[in-house]
């Protein structure tokens, strides 16, 4: 084969030509990559590919390490190494050479070096440090192309700690005459903002300059930074609203150079970004929204060209219109727009329309009604994605009237779906809907059976748990409960008579529990026992399920039922190798013979009675005091032991001091006690290794031992307070025939032509059953259906009391102590108006200045008439609370502060900030700093005339552990009153600002369920507490900590006492402890909540303050540095 | 947010990949295999968006070349779909002149358009400028 032909062939399969152009005559000089690609394309098996790549890698490895390889060849090698890694074969040997190439190459070679680095390494790779010098050099280069390359790589990845080294150079580039350099510099700063926001804190004004840059590209680049910052803190950038509006106006109006157009649409992606920013700025903010109306209207009008990209802009526009404060005229236009999307024949547009509709129905469920026929068609669409999105839409408009149709559609989808992820998601949704809106017992049980068989062992474990809890707690009427349980038993018996081998393990466990608990409701226990015994014999039954089955049999065995079956089972499993099964079989044997004992241990139908558990383990008191008297050390919880261990390590370097008392104590207990008590002593001593092998011989399990013993030894257990059970009117069950009638009547609502062909009619029938209840509220009432929309399976409010099985499941969660303060405050605020005078006067004084949202004002006035602070201490807090900016919120604050739980008296809460608002409920929150945690209090104010029950608040956070303090997450808000939820926050991962995101779902009587999302941000400083240590302790700790950061900060004053002054400011603002000041140096200490210390060392140096922060916690020094900087700047 | 971009041939072999969120090598290949299964079997009249786990795939086909992008749920799929076309137009503009197709150059162009999963430049002449300058440097 001649050279020319060979070369021609090798060039062919290279990237874009791929395989289809094999006849063309493209030419490449030296494409070894082409060779490689062609080789791979021809291969038939994975094994061959592996062999080829390994060979390739060996050859690359040889060549890169040869000193004679030129940078040009090196570039070629790098590209091939990239290709190998792309196929999944690691080429780590080449990483260092990529860095070298970036350093030594010129032009494209250098670029490929940088490219390889950005593809090979991740942000935290240590080799990245070696790149810093090269970047530094290139940033200073006179060659603009090199500057560009350096800025590009910096905006892709850069080691966080080295940012200060290049920051001045990057900042300088913001003033560069070339737009491309300015643009790339802005993008680099965006990257810095992402990875270390504190480092670019001081250049916010430069971002503004970039936003106003005369070049549209630079401006567009700055939008990314603003989008990020505005998402984090929309309040801080409201003043920029009009600027963004002006920019959008110019873009839409075609004021940009022609080359920004894409298919004659001006800068579409820029428009989309601007619309996203506007949506955040206008959310819950009428005045900002008003500025936008005009440009949004224009955007809708301008988007007339029939091209995908205009639809993409329209979609964003519609979303924006439905996010900001509503304006009816725009909403109408947006709704029409969605209509066009949904009706489009182009499937991509249809999808986008459904997605928009799903977003919009939360605000306006009636819109779904307009498009009901299209939605029905989409339900049967051949494309899975369209179906899936339609189900999502239906999920959001479900109510008590259409639930059975919608759930049926979801189950239909589930039966054919193969994707695990979708199954888990959808099964959860079906279970949620079934529990909320089930029309009758049979439907509920059957639906849940389908959920369990389809969801199988993949579904979230809380679905079966909550189902069993629901069954055992029961509802409002004893008779109803009995019917429901009996129906469950009957249907499970018939399932077991079928093919139980096909049922998932989880479902079998549910069945076993239900049968064990409620089979007594029917006759023929023998038959049930036999069915259960059959389960034990099946091969496919897991041993976990078997133990559930044995437990169920134990519950049923009394009264001489199935004696032979039980004897057989006991014989088989009494000698099982599985210890749990053997244990269960022994229990079964004993209890089946001793009826009296069985009745005491497993009382029949006592699901509702709380089990009396001696959780304080008082029967061991004698043993403990004996041990203590014999010289044993008192028990210490593990965290305390660890703390002490850490302290001894940090403080003294004496070799024998280490944790000696602890191991001594465990030995002494072990030596003195009889073997039966070994497991107890191992529980007490925790980590003593010499006990573990002995402890293993006993099977006595004592969960919860640790919690009983505190620092002082024995802690008294607080009795859980039973929450008051509120009486509810039992909701009448609507019989199927009644429902059918309703469906027929609602049929007349749908705008349908009179004569329609058969399939059409079917669809319309479906439509009428799907969209019933979505029309205006009045029509629902007219049909006399309003009562049936109340939730059927409403749980009774109960304390932490439940059946044996439920307690089995929740036993490992700490016992919750419901706060009685909530109830006290929730009830007494209505009948007092001591401070209404104060409120009125403050309202008057602030009314002239009021510029807050009208809605907030409304709430205030309502509260004035309805409620007022009840307790004197709250007045003091409200009055003493500094009000730097007088606005109407302070009044509302005062009202709400009175609802703070009593345990917070004496603590100063933060300002109460509104989270989100809609017609019926307002959500507000504040936080309070306690010694070892921060408490978040969420107020739910119900401004409507009806009580709202079942408000479910779910809070979550990336950075924080959020735990609910008040027992249950479900709340009830009476009309015109406030409900309070309390959460405790601890830091999981430090970040400059931490955010709690929440979702509240609730349902007003006679309406579809609603949900509201909100977020609450608080600075890390709320979690900082002073750490009191001596200078010596400080010194020892300093050396132990591995994470640090250094930075120069501006001094507060120039005087002689400047260091002391500056530290004083930090101490006051950030809650730090100044350990000592010696000459020009100072040391300061603090901790993040309980046990995450951070140390600070400061030194005066050339008129500024060199600060060095160290901590064992990653990121903590960085975050704290940011706050120090802020604190000093603000001052 | 764009999570990753893949270019595949008709056999489902990867020709270019760029991940905007860190991911281990082994997981990348698994993901790519999944993506191939999801997208390549689809018919012309089906939606260009596919649900995959908790995010979406947006794909576009040009003769034997498939481009697939993973986007988060809050992304506007249609705008990404058009972004792909814009990218292909850029490639078309560049490679029709030079007649030499190289992975490194495609990467360079892609880096100009998408960074950190965000669209940073869509103006074609500005996307092409840096690479054109590099070529000129090599020539002169």
Interface residues (C-beta under 8 A of the other chain):
Chain A: X11 X14 X15 X16 X17 X18 X19 X20 X26 X27 X28 X31 X33 X37 X40 X41 X75 X79 X82 X83 X85 X86 X87 X88 X89 X90 X106 X107 X108 X111 X112 X115 X118 X119 X122 X123 X144 X145 X148 X152 X155 X156 X180 X183 X187 X190 X191 X194 X217 X220 X221 X224 X259 X260 X262 X267 X268 X269 X270 X272 X273 X308 X309 X311 X312 X313 X315 X316 X347 X348 X349 X350 X351 X352 X355 X382 X383 X384 X385 X386 X388 X419 X421 X422
Chain B: X7 X9 X10 X11 X13 X14 X15 X16 X17 X18 X22 X25 X26 X28 X29 X45 X46 X47 X48 X49 X50 X51 X53 X54 X63 X64 X65 X76 X77 X78 X79 X81 X82 X83 X86 X91 X95 X99 X100 X101 X102 X103 X104 X106 X107 X108 X111 X112 X115 X116 X118 X119 X120 X121 X122 X123 X124 X125 X126 X129 X130 X133 X134 X135 X137 X138
